[in-house]
């Protein structure tokens, strides 16, 4: 499932086409995705202007001038494709492998006053879209701070960790502690920090937690700059594939030599998720 860097990459691709744009047509080609579409979604969005397009954790948030927010989740295979007026889908660059979308899975179509058509394609239909008005409860009230924001740092993470008795991998995936972190980048950050995914949070020293917080930022920033990781179905809004997967130091490398010491990378399952680590380099 796309993680923070992938969602941010999609947001950046959509921003020039959606932010400050008026939606002249919103077409729903089926009644639902993972959940039913919001009531009167097409009517509520048609004619509205997108005031801002932001990201919260792994969600895209389009705020309209009608004091409503459209919250979108990509699910496992959701993709946006941009079709500018008079041109086909924009897919610049040369990529490692191509990913094509089948039009029969084009479930939502947004058209702007500029004539740009933005299509949401989702073969597995695990994505979803919801709408919230200003009077509704905050849909993100239970989420922790963004890991790239000023609200997140080593001091914050240490306070969360020092009384918690859980494996650090599980704690970092807890969205109430940090919003947006996922399996891939947690594995990478723990490896670069030299911390075992099995280490109990309360037993990690403050200097190591401070270093881990810094490394989380570094890994996420590198992944965003690389356009995310093209695992299975992910691709950015312009059709481009991410390259961060080519720099994985531990994720998905079970049975391969560790890039630092040569010892074999191991995989264990924690809370139903695969954790990749080097038992020699991480303790």
Helices and strands as residue ranges (DSSP letters): H 4-18, E 23-28, H 41-45, E 50-56, E 59-64, E 68-73, E 79-83, G 103-105, E 106-112, E 117-121, E 128-133, E 145-146, H 154-161, H 168-172, E 178-179, H 183-193, G 201-203, H 206-225, G 244-247, E 266-270, E 273-277
